Amino acid sequence: MIIEVRPSTEKDAKYIGNNMRMEDIIELDACNTRPMDSVMYPFTCTNAQTFTLFYDKEPVLIGGTVGESIGIARLWMLATDKAYTKPMKLALLSRKYVDFLQQPYEYMYNYVHTGNDKAVKLLKHLRCTFDSAITKNKNLSFVKFSRCKKH
């Protein structure tokens, strides 16, 4: 299997938006966001960096940052089920690219559905910390995660 990461294109985003794993769709629905809108949003921002993970030329995961202010960005990632078929590769590549994405930012954050087990496990691997407060959206529990730059 050939595994590579490249800067995202709208074509990559549309493929993932149409083939997104159910856990991510449920999470987006609770935030009143459609899969296609969420994967296309970074292309409308001048302060976004987005990368796509490919398995054998198939886009399986898209993610990146959207800068919110000086030193602060929102970190995000959405995937197809296939992205998690190689968990060790996914974990290693994710750490490398999240470290790269963090370079211009002191602090990155977002929210994750606590029942999205694979995403939570990956975020822990990425050395994200989790707040103790839980937020509810459409009967789903969300927790804020964050990652600070290591000096």
C-alpha positions as CSV (number, residue, x, y, z in Angstrom):
1,M,0.0,0.0,0.0
2,I,1.3,3.4,-0.9
3,I,0.6,6.0,1.8
4,E,1.2,9.7,1.2
5,V,0.2,13.1,2.5
6,R,-0.3,16.1,0.2
7,P,-1.9,19.6,0.4
8,S,-5.6,19.2,0.0
9,T,-7.6,19.9,-3.1
10,E,-11.3,20.6,-3.4
11,K,-11.5,17.2,-5.2
12,D,-10.0,15.5,-2.2
13,A,-12.5,17.3,0.1
14,K,-15.5,16.4,-2.0
15,Y,-14.5,12.7,-2.0
16,I,-14.2,12.6,1.8
17,G,-17.3,14.7,2.2
18,N,-19.2,12.1,0.2
19,N,-17.6,9.1,1.9
20,M,-17.3,10.3,5.5
21,R,-17.4,7.8,8.4
22,M,-20.6,7.8,10.4
23,E,-19.0,9.0,13.6
24,D,-17.9,12.2,12.0
25,I,-21.3,12.7,10.3
26,I,-23.1,12.3,13.6
27,E,-20.7,14.8,15.2
28,L,-21.2,17.4,12.4
29,D,-25.0,16.9,12.5
30,A,-25.0,17.8,16.2
31,C,-23.2,21.0,15.3
32,N,-25.7,21.7,12.5
33,T,-23.1,21.3,9.8
34,R,-23.3,19.2,6.7
35,P,-20.2,17.0,5.8
36,M,-19.7,18.8,2.4
37,D,-19.9,22.2,4.0
38,S,-17.4,21.3,6.7
39,V,-14.7,19.8,4.3
40,M,-15.1,22.8,1.9
41,Y,-15.0,25.5,4.5
42,P,-11.1,25.8,4.7
43,F,-11.0,26.5,1.0
44,T,-12.9,29.8,1.7
45,C,-10.4,30.9,4.4
46,T,-7.1,32.7,3.7
47,N,-5.7,31.5,7.1
48,A,-6.2,27.8,6.6
49,Q,-3.8,24.9,6.0
50,T,-5.3,21.6,4.9
51,F,-3.7,18.2,4.1
52,T,-5.1,15.0,2.8
53,L,-3.9,11.5,3.7
54,F,-4.0,9.0,0.8
55,Y,-4.0,5.2,0.8
56,D,-3.2,3.9,-2.7
57,K,-4.2,7.2,-4.2
58,E,-7.6,7.3,-2.4
59,P,-8.2,10.2,-0.1
60,V,-9.1,8.8,3.3
61,L,-8.6,11.7,5.7
62,I,-8.5,15.5,5.5
63,G,-7.5,17.9,8.2
64,G,-5.7,21.0,9.1
65,T,-6.0,24.3,10.9
66,V,-8.0,27.5,10.5
67,G,-6.3,30.4,12.2
68,E,-8.5,32.4,14.5
69,S,-6.2,35.1,15.9
70,I,-2.5,35.5,16.5
71,G,-1.1,32.3,17.9
72,I,-4.5,30.5,18.0
73,A,-6.0,28.0,15.5
74,R,-8.9,25.6,15.3
75,L,-7.5,22.1,14.6
76,W,-9.9,19.7,12.7
77,M,-9.9,16.3,11.0
78,L,-12.5,14.3,9.1
79,A,-12.1,10.9,7.6
80,T,-13.5,7.9,5.8
81,D,-13.7,4.5,7.6
82,K,-10.7,3.4,5.5
83,A,-8.4,5.9,7.3
84,Y,-8.6,3.9,10.5
85,T,-7.6,0.5,8.8
86,K,-3.9,1.4,9.4
87,P,-4.0,2.8,12.9
88,M,-0.3,2.9,13.5
89,K,0.5,4.6,10.2
90,L,-2.4,7.0,10.9
91,A,-1.0,7.8,14.4
92,L,2.6,8.4,13.2
93,L,1.7,10.5,10.2
94,S,-0.9,12.5,12.2
95,R,1.7,13.4,14.9
96,K,4.2,14.5,12.2
97,Y,1.6,16.7,10.4
98,V,0.0,18.1,13.6
99,D,3.5,19.2,14.8
100,F,4.0,20.9,11.4
101,L,0.6,22.5,11.5
102,Q,1.3,23.8,15.0
103,Q,4.4,25.7,14.1
104,P,2.8,29.1,13.6
105,Y,0.4,28.6,16.6
106,E,0.9,28.5,20.4
107,Y,-2.5,27.0,20.9
108,M,-4.8,24.8,18.8
109,Y,-8.2,23.5,19.9
110,N,-11.6,22.2,18.9
111,Y,-14.4,20.0,20.3
112,V,-14.9,16.3,19.9
113,H,-17.9,14.1,20.6
114,T,-16.9,11.9,23.6
115,G,-18.4,8.9,21.9
116,N,-16.1,9.3,18.8
117,D,-13.7,6.7,20.3
118,K,-11.2,6.5,17.5
119,A,-10.9,10.3,17.2
120,V,-10.5,10.7,21.0
121,K,-7.8,8.0,21.0
122,L,-6.0,9.7,18.2
123,L,-6.2,13.1,19.9
124,K,-4.7,11.6,23.0
125,H,-1.8,10.2,20.9
126,L,-1.4,13.7,19.5
127,R,-0.8,14.9,23.0
128,C,-4.0,16.9,23.2
129,T,-5.4,17.7,26.6
130,F,-9.1,17.5,27.4
131,D,-11.2,20.0,29.5
132,S,-13.2,18.5,32.3
133,A,-16.4,20.4,31.3
134,I,-18.8,18.6,28.9
135,T,-21.0,20.5,26.5
136,K,-24.2,19.0,25.1
137,N,-25.4,19.4,21.5
138,K,-28.5,17.5,20.3
139,N,-28.0,15.0,23.2
140,L,-24.4,14.3,22.3
141,S,-21.6,15.1,24.8
142,F,-18.7,17.2,23.5
143,V,-15.4,18.0,25.2
144,K,-12.9,20.7,24.3
145,F,-9.4,19.5,23.4
146,S,-6.4,21.6,23.0
147,R,-2.7,21.4,22.2
148,C,-0.1,23.9,23.2
149,K,3.3,24.3,21.5
150,K,6.2,22.7,23.3
151,H,9.1,25.0,23.7
